[in-house]
């Protein structure tokens, strides 16, 4: 175990293991980490994931490398990876500011009673969906940490407090959204179907928000041409979170909002970029299929598209999407409006 972990740190910035962190006779991970580096914690007051371990090991250049020792049970490993390792990796990759959350934290209404644990707070696996103007969450069933079925369709983790008793059906709890919401059978209320999200925008109202980094007049001309037909509003704002938020709020009102809002400008790994991206993500209900389409098309232009952050989602009945400041943006716009 010692040799394997030491070898891994010779080339990796982050090392993740599963198992070997509890109190068994052959759980050597913590002992090895105390020899190789600094063990910051070896237990957490949470369910599942109590034996989760975090340590740092110095590189040859004296730079700290991260180690996450996750529990061996599959569900515990899944939950702790999502809560501990994945956010750290995304932050190291430049996604968002250090203090911004990786997962949207929202209010969710319980679809059934949920038993609380009197000793530890729990991250309860559930399926969240949009229903009649609110987010509701349905438990994935028995939550034992070895039950893989409980994570098969999980798209959120419910924050269940440490207490005795049961939370009643209809109780509002905090939920961390790990993926896109499931829509109602007829789609998100007052919004177009996700599969044809922008299908009729050629006859509707569109807002084009140009960030101060969107310098290419050719790109904006192509974009305007691809939007030929609908009523088009256009504004330019500095790449600042509050300035962008004000425009989006005015264009995406619950009543009489625009049908589509496009934000044009490079949103990469800088602090201002992260603030704008975090603000937009917190304002919308994610439409992951649209974001995937934008990224797929942008990668045809340049592999550097992987360094940009794409946001797509609904705010009330308005679909919002960020677009790269690149020549191919016109084609992207045609695809998502066809």
N, C-alpha and C positions, 0 to 999 in steps of 0.2 A: 504494500500500500504506500509506504513512504517513497519508494523508488518511482512508482507510477505518478504520484502527485508531483514530486520534484521534477521529473521529466516533463510533465505537462506545463509547468511554470517556466520552462526554458523557452517556450515559443508562444504561450497563450497569455493574454491580458486578463482573462476570466476563466476560471476552472469551476466546473459544476459536477458534483457527484450525487448519486442517489443511494441511500442506505449507509449503514455503518456509523450512524451518528447518535444512536440511542445508548442504552446502558447494558447491552449484551456483552458476553465474554470476548467477542471478536469484533466489537465496534471500536476500531482503532483510529478513526478519522480525527477526532479531537486531540488525541494524544500526539498524532503526527503533526498536526497543525501547530500545536504549542512548541514543537521542536523547530519547525520550518519558519514560523512567522509569529504573528500576534493573533490570538483567538479573541474576538470581540464579544461574541456571545455564543452559547451552546444550547440554549433553550428559549422558547418564546411562550408567553401566556396566550395561546390562541388554539383554536380547533378548526380544522386539523393542522398538524405541523409543529407540535410541541418541541421535538428535538432539533428543529432547524438550526443550522450553525453558519456563522459568518466569520471569516478571518481574512487577513491580508498577509501577503508574503512579498518581501522586497525582491526586485529583479537585480540583475548584475549591475544595472545603472542606478540602483537604489530607488527605483520607482515602485510604488505599491501595486501589486497585482491582487485581484479580488478572488475570493474562494467562497462558493456557496455549497454547503453540505446539506442536501435536501433529504427528507425522510424516504425510507424504502417503499412504504405503501404507495400504490399508484395514485390514489386520490390526493393524499398528502403531498406527494411530489408535484402533482399538477398545480394544486392551489399555491404552494409555496414558490414554485417557479413563477407563476403569474404575479404574485405579490412582491417577491423579493428579487429574483434574478432577472426576469424580463424587463422591469422598469430600469434596473441598473444598466443593462446592456443597451437599451434604447437611449438612455441619457448619455452614455459613453459615445454612442453613434451620432449624437448631436440633435436628438429629437426633443424639442421643448427645452424650457429653462429648468434649472435644477430643482426649483420649488414647484413647478407646475405638475399636476397629476397626469399620469399616463392614461388612466382609465377615467372616463366621465363618472362622477359620483352623483347619483340622482335619487329622487324619492320614488319608491315603488310600493304598490298596494299588494298585500299578501292575498293569494287566491285561496289559501287554506290555512288552518292553524299550524304554528311551528313551535315545537318544543324547545325551550331554552336550556342551556347548560349552567348549573349553579357555580361552576368552577372557572370556566374559560369562555370568553367571547368566541363566537363561531362565524366562519365564512361559509354560509350555507349555499350550496350549489342550486341554481334555479334557472328557469327559462323566462326571460322578460319579453313582453310584447306591448305594442301600443294598442290601447283599447278605449274607445270613447273619450279621447282627449287626455288620457293619463297612461302611465306605465304601470302594468300589473305584472306580478311575478308568481310563477307556479313552481313549487319545489320539484326537484328531480327524484324525490322519494327518499328512501332510507339512506342516511348519510354516513354510514360506516366507511372508514378511510380505505378499506380494501375493496369497496364496491365500485368497480370501474363504470358500471352503468350510470352512476350518479353524475358522471361528467360527460356522457355521450352527447347530450344536446345542451349542455350548459353554455349560456351566453352572458351570465352575470353571477356575481357573488353577493349574497345578502349579508349585511352586517347585523348579526343577531347578538344582542347584548348578553353579558353574563348575568344570569338571574334565575331564580326558581320560577316554575310555572310555564305557561304557554302564551304565546302571542296569538291573539284571536284573528280569525279571517277578517280582512279589511284593514288591519293595522298597517300604517305607513312606516316603512323602514328605509334606511339608506342602502343603495345597491351600487356596486362597481360594475359598469358595463364592459365586458370583455370583448364583445362583438356587436354587430348591428342588431337592432331590435327586429323582432318578428312583427310584420304588419297584421292588421285585421284581414279577414278574408277578402274584403273589398279594397284593401290598401290603406294607407294612412289617411285619416279623416281629412276631407277637403283637398287632398293632394292627388296628383296623377299616379297611376300604377307605377311601381318601381321599375318594371321591365320596360316601360315606355315613358320614362319619367318626363321627358321633354318633348314628347311626340307632337304636341300641338302648339309649341311655343312660337312657331312661325306666324301665328295669328294672334299672339298675345303680347304682353308687356314685359320687356327685358331691361334690366339695369346693368350697365357696364362700369365697374369701379376700377379705375386705373391707379395702381400704387405709384409712388414717385419713382420707383425703380423701373417701371415699364416705359423704357425710352424708345422702343422701336416703333416708329410711325408705320412701317410696313406691316408689322404684326397687327397693330390696331386697325389698319385699313382692311386687312384680310378678315379680321374678326367681324368688323362691321358688315362686310360683304356677305359673310356666311349667315349673318342675322338679318339679312334683307327681308323686310316684310313686317315684323312686329313694331310696335311703338318702342323706341329705344331711348333710354335715359343714360346719360354719360356724365361721370364726375371723376375728378382726379383728387387724390388725397395722399398725404405723406404716409409712409409705412410705419404707422403708429397705432397701437391697439385701440386706444380710445377713439381716434378719428375714424378708423374702419368700423368700429362698433356702432357709432352714431349713424353712419350711412346705412349699414345693414338693418339697424332697428327701424329706420324711417322707410326703407324699401320693403321690409318683410313684416309688415303689420298684420295682425290677426284678421282685420277687415280691410279689404281694398288694397292688399299688398300686391307687389309685382309677382309675376308667375315664375320668373327666373332672374337670379342675380349671379353675375360672373365677376370674379375678382381676378384681375390680370396683373401679374408681377411675380418676380422670383421670391419664393419663400423657402429659404434654405436652413442653415444651421446657426445663423447669427442670433443674438439675444432679441433684437427687435423682431426678426422673423418668427422666433419661437413665441413671443408674446402675441403676435397677430394670429398665428395658427391656434394657440391655446384658446384665445378669445373666440375665434370662429367655431372651433369644435364644441365649446361650451354653449354656443348659441343654437346649435342645430341637432336634429336627430339624424344619426349617420345614415347615409345611402352608400354603402360600401361598393355596390356594383358600379355606380357612377365613378367613384374614386378609382376603382381598379381599371376602368376603361380609360380614364384620363392618363393614368400612369403608363398603361400599356402602349398607348399611342405616343406619349412623350418619349418613351424609350426607343421608339423607332427613329427619333430625331437625334438623340444623344444618350449615351449611357450615364451621363451626368444627371439625368433626370432622377436617378435613384437618390440624389442628394437633396432633392426638393421635397417639400411636404405638401400633400394634396388633401384638401378638405372638401367633402361633398355631403350634403344632407338637407333635410327639410327644417325650415323655421315657419311654423304655422302651415300655410299652403304654398309657400314659396320654396323653390329648390335653389340652393346656393352651391356654387362650385368654384374652386380656385383653379386658374389656368396658368401654365408656364408662359413666360415671355419668350416665345420661340416661334419660328416661321410656321411650324406645323399646327399651331393653335387653331387655325381655321378649319382644318380637317377634323380636329378633335371636336370642335363646336358643331360641325355638321353631323358627326356621328351621334352625339348625345342629344341632338335636336331632331333626329330622323326617326 
